């Protein structure tokens, strides 16, 4: 089981490129940051943390793709990913080029952790019918993957429609950069992972043991090798017992949560987490 780290990056916290460089120096396998294009002031959508107030870090998220490109310029080995990205909130044609370019600039180290979105107002500002957001994410992903893996690509769906087209660069990773899909366990999520993804990115590990056999069944139903599944719980606060349990379940990569804070606060936590690498 590999170990990575994540930080809810902000313009006031330790810079993304510096966290990535320090994480690589300590031999962490991966580094992830989340995406929010903006946060409407309305609180019609309650905070995902269950708290009464939305934490300020959500208001100050940088563009993760630009930030990861900066991180790529100061690192060589560590995987660089979104945890999570929001493909429904982008034009899939331009987004496909952006992500393919990022995969090239990282020498194939980009990991596209995605989700369907939780902030209703944020999605509505992008013109998204939130009741259909899963279907939109699916089409965006399939359309981008067509552009990534075919010399001439076309896609005709409800949300995405384009004629036979050329688009370069192609990502280093073929047929796509690694795709991890976040969300609660369920048949629709697992079918989507099996159709256009490479693994599951749950928040924490509650119920994971009971769910993983169903994910394997979804891969088998689409004639995919269930042993190829990446299982990557996100935002974990580690202990020896918890990590041993995840490893026993078959988790392939566990992503530990750093505080949204300055270097003086982040570095002691990162150094503490590094002791788990010797397990």
matplotlib code that plots the C-alpha trace (Angstrom):
import matplotlib.pyplot as plt

x = [0.0, 1.4, 1.0, 0.2, -0.8, -3.4, -3.9, -6.9, -4.8, -5.5, -3.8, -2.8, -1.5, 1.8, 2.3, 1.3, 4.7, 6.4, 4.2, 4.7, 8.5, 8.7, 6.4, 8.6, 11.7, 10.2, 9.3, 5.5, 3.9, 1.4, 0.0, -3.5, -5.4, -9.1, -11.0, -13.7, -14.1, -15.9, -18.2, -21.5, -22.3, -25.7, -25.7, -28.7, -26.3, -25.0, -21.3, -20.1, -18.3, -21.5, -20.6, -22.9, -20.4, -18.5, -14.7, -12.9, -10.5, -13.4, -13.5, -9.8, -9.0, -6.5, -6.9, -5.6, -4.4, -2.2, -1.0, -0.1, 1.8, 3.8, 4.4, 5.5, 8.3, 9.9, 9.4, 10.4, 8.7, 5.7, 2.2, 0.2, -3.5, -6.9, -8.8, -11.3, -11.7, -15.1, -15.3, -19.0, -17.9, -15.6, -16.0, -14.9, -13.1, -10.8, -10.5, -9.3, -6.5, -5.7, -5.4, -3.5, -1.0, -0.7, -0.1, 2.7, 4.2, 4.3, 5.8, 2.7, 2.4, -1.1, -3.9, -7.5, -9.5, -13.0, -16.4, -19.9, -20.0, -21.8, -22.3, -25.6, -25.2, -21.7, -23.0, -26.0, -23.8, -22.1, -25.5, -25.7, -29.0, -27.8, -30.3, -28.5, -24.9, -23.9, -25.0, -23.1, -19.9, -20.1, -20.4, -17.7, -15.4, -16.2, -15.8, -12.5, -11.2, -12.2, -10.0, -7.2, -7.0, -8.0, -6.2, -9.6, -12.3, -16.0, -18.7, -22.5, -24.4, -27.0, -24.5, -21.5, -21.6, -18.7, -17.8, -14.7, -11.8, -8.1, -6.6, -3.1, -1.1, -2.2, -1.6, 1.5, -0.7, -2.8, -5.7, -6.1, -4.6, -5.5, -9.1, -10.3, -13.9, -15.1, -18.4, -20.5, -20.6, -23.5, -24.3, -24.3, -21.0, -19.3, -20.7, -19.3, -15.9, -15.9, -16.9, -14.6, -12.4, -9.6, -10.4, -12.5, -11.6, -13.8, -13.5, -12.2, -12.9, -16.3, -18.1, -15.3, -14.8, -18.4, -18.4, -15.2, -16.7, -19.4, -16.9, -15.0, -18.3, -18.9, -15.5, -16.1, -19.5, -17.7, -15.0, -12.3, -9.7, -10.9, -7.3, -6.5, -8.7, -7.1, -8.6, -7.5, -9.2, -8.8, -8.2, -7.2, -5.9, -3.5, -2.8, -0.9, -4.1, -6.1, -3.3, -3.0, -6.8, -6.7, -3.8, -5.7, -8.7, -6.6, -6.3, -3.7, -3.0, -3.9, -3.9, -3.2, -4.7, -2.4, -3.8, -4.6, -2.0, 1.4, 4.7, 5.4, 2.3, 2.3, 5.9, 5.7, 2.6, 4.3, 7.4, 5.1, 3.3, 6.6, 7.2, 4.4, 6.4, 8.7, 5.8]
y = [0.0, 3.4, 6.6, 10.0, 13.4, 16.0, 19.6, 21.8, 24.4, 28.1, 31.3, 31.8, 28.3, 26.7, 27.0, 23.9, 23.6, 23.7, 21.0, 18.8, 19.2, 18.4, 15.4, 14.0, 14.6, 12.3, 9.7, 10.0, 8.4, 11.0, 14.5, 15.8, 19.1, 19.8, 22.0, 24.7, 27.3, 29.7, 29.5, 31.3, 33.1, 31.3, 28.5, 26.7, 23.8, 22.8, 22.4, 18.8, 18.7, 18.7, 22.0, 25.0, 27.3, 26.6, 26.6, 29.5, 27.2, 26.4, 30.1, 30.4, 27.3, 28.0, 26.5, 22.9, 22.3, 25.4, 24.7, 21.1, 22.3, 24.5, 21.5, 19.4, 22.0, 21.3, 17.6, 14.5, 11.4, 12.1, 11.6, 14.8, 14.7, 16.3, 15.2, 16.0, 17.7, 18.7, 17.8, 18.8, 22.5, 22.6, 22.6, 19.0, 19.9, 22.6, 20.6, 17.6, 19.6, 21.2, 17.9, 16.1, 19.0, 18.7, 14.9, 15.7, 18.4, 16.0, 13.2, 11.0, 11.7, 13.3, 11.5, 12.7, 12.2, 13.4, 13.8, 14.8, 17.9, 18.7, 22.5, 23.0, 26.8, 26.4, 23.9, 26.0, 29.0, 26.8, 26.0, 22.5, 20.7, 19.2, 16.3, 15.2, 15.9, 12.3, 11.8, 15.0, 13.9, 10.5, 12.2, 14.7, 11.9, 9.7, 12.6, 13.6, 10.0, 9.8, 12.9, 11.5, 8.1, 8.5, 10.2, 11.3, 11.6, 12.3, 12.2, 12.6, 12.7, 14.7, 17.1, 16.9, 16.8, 17.3, 16.2, 14.1, 16.2, 16.2, 17.2, 17.1, 16.6, 13.2, 12.4, 10.3, 7.8, 5.8, 5.4, 8.1, 9.6, 7.5, 8.3, 7.9, 8.5, 9.8, 9.3, 7.0, 3.3, 2.3, 0.5, 3.7, 4.9, 1.5, 1.1, 4.5, 3.6, 0.4, 2.2, 5.2, 5.0, 3.1, 3.2, 4.5, 7.5, 7.3, 9.9, 7.8, 4.1, 3.7, 0.8, 0.1, -3.5, -4.4, -2.3, -3.5, -6.9, -5.0, -2.8, -5.9, -7.3, -4.1, -4.5, -8.1, -7.2, -4.9, -7.5, -5.6, -7.1, -6.5, -6.9, -3.7, -1.5, 1.3, 1.9, 5.3, 6.6, 10.3, 12.6, 10.0, 10.9, 7.9, 5.4, 2.1, 0.2, 2.1, 1.7, -2.0, -2.4, -0.6, -2.7, -5.9, -4.7, -4.3, -0.5, 0.4, 3.9, 5.8, 9.7, 11.4, 14.8, 17.8, 20.9, 24.0, 26.1, 27.9, 26.1, 26.3, 24.2, 21.9, 20.7, 19.1, 17.1, 16.1, 14.9, 13.0, 11.3, 10.3, 7.8, 5.7, 5.2, 2.7, 0.4]
z = [0.0, -1.1, 1.0, -0.3, 1.1, 0.4, 1.5, 0.9, -0.8, -0.5, -1.4, 2.3, 3.1, 2.3, -1.5, -3.4, -5.2, -1.8, -0.3, -3.3, -3.2, 0.5, 0.1, -2.7, -0.6, 2.1, -0.5, -0.4, -3.5, -4.4, -3.7, -4.2, -4.0, -4.5, -7.0, -6.5, -9.3, -6.8, -3.8, -3.9, -0.7, -0.4, 2.1, 0.6, 0.2, 3.7, 4.3, 3.4, 6.8, 8.7, 10.4, 10.6, 8.8, 5.7, 6.4, 4.8, 2.9, 0.5, -0.5, -1.3, -3.5, -6.3, -9.7, -9.1, -12.7, -12.8, -9.3, -10.1, -13.2, -10.9, -8.6, -11.6, -12.3, -8.9, -8.6, -10.6, -9.2, -7.1, -8.6, -8.8, -8.7, -8.0, -5.0, -6.2, -9.6, -11.1, -14.8, -15.1, -14.6, -17.6, -21.4, -22.2, -25.4, -23.9, -20.7, -22.5, -24.1, -20.7, -18.9, -21.7, -21.7, -17.9, -18.2, -20.8, -18.6, -15.6, -17.7, -17.1, -13.3, -13.4, -11.5, -12.3, -9.1, -9.9, -8.3, -9.3, -7.1, -3.8, -4.0, -5.7, -6.1, -7.6, -10.2, -11.0, -11.8, -14.4, -16.0, -14.7, -14.0, -10.7, -10.9, -14.1, -13.0, -12.9, -16.5, -17.5, -15.7, -17.6, -21.0, -20.3, -19.3, -22.3, -24.7, -23.2, -23.3, -27.0, -27.7, -25.6, -27.2, -30.9, -33.7, -35.0, -32.3, -32.3, -29.6, -29.9, -26.6, -24.7, -23.1, -25.5, -29.3, -31.6, -35.2, -36.1, -34.8, -34.3, -30.9, -29.6, -27.5, -26.4, -22.7, -21.9, -20.1, -22.5, -23.1, -20.4, -17.3, -14.2, -13.2, -9.6, -8.9, -5.6, -4.0, -1.7, -2.5, -4.8, -8.1, -10.3, -8.9, -9.3, -12.8, -13.8, -12.3, -14.3, -17.5, -17.5, -14.4, -12.9, -9.2, -6.3, -4.1, -1.0, 1.8, 4.6, 4.9, 6.4, 4.8, 2.4, 3.3, 2.5, -0.7, -2.4, -3.5, -5.3, -7.1, -8.2, -9.6, -11.5, -13.2, -14.0, -15.5, -18.0, -18.7, -16.8, -14.5, -10.9, -9.7, -11.6, -9.4, -7.5, -4.1, -2.7, 0.5, 0.7, 3.7, 6.2, 9.7, 10.1, 12.9, 12.7, 13.3, 10.6, 8.0, 8.8, 8.4, 5.0, 3.8, 4.8, 2.8, -0.3, -0.4, -3.0, -1.9, 1.3, 1.2, 4.5, 5.3, 6.0, 7.7, 5.6, 7.2, 6.8, 6.4, 10.1, 10.8, 7.8, 8.1, 11.5, 10.4, 7.2, 9.1, 11.6, 8.7, 7.1, 9.9, 8.5, 5.3, 7.0, 7.9]

ax = plt.figure().add_subplot(projection="3d")
ax.plot(x, y, z, "-o")
ax.set_aspect("equal")
plt.show()
